[in-house]
Amino acid sequence: MKHLARALRPPLAAALLSAAALTGCSGSASDAPAVSLDDPAKKRIALQLVSSAENSSLDWEAQYPYIEDIGDGRGYTAGIIGFCSGTGDMTAVVERYAKARPGNPLERFLPALRAVEGSDAHTGLGPPFARAWARAANDPAFRAAQDAERDAGYFDPAVRQAKKDGLGALGQFVYYDAYVMHGAQDAEGTLGFRTIRRQALAAARTPAGGGDERRYLDAFLDARVAAMVQEPAHADTSRVETAQRVFVREGKFQLETPLRWRVYGDGYRIDEG
């Protein structure tokens, strides 16, 4: 389960959530040749889009050393997609790193990481752990461990499910971003990706099921927003309403560039993919 590095910023004004984000002609796909999000160029775009929401920067590769507690009840948030000490994926990153680089400075914190899972505690971690995490980011093996956990736990399952649902690169990204923030499963007080998808399916059919891609993605984003506002740390829904919803409205089902969007009121653009 993931969360925002800037999640506690005030929600956007209601004016940003304009009805225009929900309008536009119907359609199920663009005329561009289908391409998957695991295409290297599209994946790079996906990583930049997530970084704009998680770290307020398109430079996702600068986020390997990032670590802080943002006060959302999940302990430390760290790395390229906000691995959390309270949810277990941070532990998985350090375990991967220990296998690749036995005896590394983070390995000694594994017992403490396992002990704090399910809580926001820093017991046995604290500033020494935060410093060790940031220093480890200079090691290619640690960066590779973050990449591997991101792909195995979030990117790959999201893309796989989206392909089964007949979604293009945009829909695959929509699923991936939901995985990053919500995780696959429900947790205490939060809804996971699978529940959000199930709610979307109650409102619209997937393209693979004979439905309209635009209509289904809007239904999924509606369910996603409803899940987000249940958590104070996710009350700002701009990563959906002024980003993903914009791409749906524009019919960019293959994440065709240029892309322009806003998160927390900040503007971003990608001109080439």
N, C-alpha and C positions, 0 to 999 in steps of 0.2 A: 504494500500500500504506500502510495507516494503522496507528496504534498509540495506546496509552493515555497520557494525561498523567500518570496515577498507576499505570502498569502495574507498577511495581516494588514495590508494596505486597505483603506476604506473602499467599499464597493463603488463601482462606477455609478454615475448619475443615471437615473432611469432613461434619460434621453438617449444614452448610448445604445440601449436595448431597443432600437427602433423597429417598427413593424417592417421596415424595408428589408431587414435581415431575414424575414420569413417569406418574402415575395419572390417573384420571378417566374418565368415560364417553366412548365414542367419539362422533365427530361430524365433519361435514364443513363446517359453517358455522353461524353464529348465525342467529337469526330476524330480526335487524336488516337493514334494507335495505342492499344492497351499496354501499360507498363506497370510492373509491380514496384512496391515500395522498397523491395530489397535490391532493386537496381541501384548501383553505387551513387549515381547522381541524385536519385529520388531519396535515398536514405540520408544523404547529406542534408537535403532540404528538411527532412523530418527531424533530424537532430538539431538543426538550427531553430525550427519552429518550437520544439519543446524547450530549448534553452531560452528562448525569448520569454516564455512563461515561467520557467523555473528559476532563471538567473538574470532576467532582464538584459540579456545579451545574446547575439547570434553566435558568439565565439564559444561554442560548446566545448571545444578542446581545452579552453582555459579553466574549466570547472573541475578537473580531476582533484585539485587540492582543496576545493571548497569544503568547509565543514562549520556548522553552527547549530545551535538549538533555537528554533524559531518559535518555541512555546506553543506548539500545536498538540502536545501530548504524545508525540512519537519519539521523544529523545533527540539525539543528534540527526541532522540531515546532512548528507555529504555527497560529493562526487557529481558525476555527469547527469544523473537523473534524480538526485536526491534520495540515495539509499538511506534507510532509517535504522537506527539502533534498536528502536522499539518494535520493528516489524520483521526483523530477521534477515532482510536482504543485505544489510551491511555486514552481518556475520558471514553470509555466503561469499561476499567479496573478499573478506579477509581470509577465509578458508581457501578460496581459490589462490590467493596470493601466497599463502603458506605452502601450498603444494608446489607452486612454481619456484618459490624462493624460500626454502626452509630456513628458519632462524631469523627471518626478517624482523625489524623492530615492532611491527604490528602484531605479530603472532602471539606475543605474551598477553595480549588483551583478549584473546578468544574466550577464555573462561568468563570474563566479566561481560563480554558481549552476549554470550549465551544466557547469562543470568539475568540480564535486563530486558530480554525480549518480552514484549507484551506490556511494557511500561515506558515511562519517560525518564527513568532513573539514569544517573551518571555514575553509579557506584562502580568503583574500580576503573573508571575511564577518565573523565575530567580533562584538564588542560594537557597532561602528558599524552593522552590518547589523541587529542585534537592535533597536537604538534606532530606526533608520529604520522598521522594520516596525511597531513599537508606535506611533510618531507618525503613520504613514500611516493607521492605523485611524480617525483623526478625519476622514478624507476619504471622503465617500459613494461616490466612484468606486472607492476601494480596497475598501470593504465590498462593493460591487456585483461587483467582480472575484472576491472570495472566494465570493460567492453563486453566480455563474455557473459557476465551476470545480467547486464542490460538486455543482451540478445536472447539469452536462454529464458529469462524470467518475464520479459515484457515484449520486446520487439517481435521475436519469432512467433510466439503463440498468438499475438494480435494479428499479425499479417496472415498467418495460417487460417484463422477463423474468418477473417475478412474475405479471403479468397474463396472459401467455402460458401460465403454469403453472396458471392458474385460482385464484390465491390472493387472499384478501381483504386488507384494509388491514394486518392483523397480519403476514401472510406477506410482504407488500410491505416492511414495516419490517424484518422478519427478514433479508430479502435486502439491504436498504440498509445495515443495520448491519454485515453481513458484508463488503460492498463497502468500507465505511469502514475497517475494520480490516485486511482482507486484500488489497484490490485485486482486480481482475478476474483477473489472470494469476498463475501460480506465479512465485516468485522464489527465489533461492538460500536453501535452508533453510526456505522457507515455502510454504504452499499458498494459492492464490488462490481466489476465489469459484467459478470455473468447475469446478475440481477438487472443491471441497466439494459443489457441486450434483451433480456426476457421481456422487460417492460416495453421496449421499442417494438418487439415482435407482436405485442398485443395491439399495437396501433397501426402497424404497416408491415407489408411483406418485403422481404429482401429481394434484390434483383434475381438471385438464384431461385427464389420461390415465385417468380413471375411479377414481382412488384417494381415500382418506379424507384430508381436510385435516389433521386432528389427527395422524394417523399419519405423514403425509409431513413435517410441520413438526418432529415429534420426531426423525425420521430426519435431517433437515437439521441440526438443532441437535446431534445426536450427532456428526455429521461435523464440524461447526464446532468443538465442544469438542475433538475429537481433533486438529484442526489447531492449535488454540490452545496446547495443552499441549506441542507440539513446540518452542515458543519460550519461553524463560525470561521474557521481557518480557510474555507473555500468559498466564502460568500461572494467574493468577486468572481463573476462568471465571464469576464471579458475574454479569457482564452477560448471560450466557445462563441460568445455572441458577437464579438468584434474581430474574430479571427476565423475559426472554422466555419461558422455560419456564413461569413462573407464569401468564402471559397465555394460553398454550396450554392449560394445565390448567384455567383458568377459562373457556375457550371464548370468549374475547374476540377473535373472528376479525376484527371490524371495529374493533378498538382502542377499544371502548366504555369511556367513563369511568363511574365512577372507576377509576383505575389506581393500584395500589400495588406497589412493588417495592423491592429492595435491590441496591446495588452496592458492593463493598468493605466490606460490613457497614453502610453508611449507608442509611437509609430515605428514600424519596421517594414523593410522591403527586401525581396530577393529578386534580382533582375534576370539572372541566368541560373539554370539548373543543370 
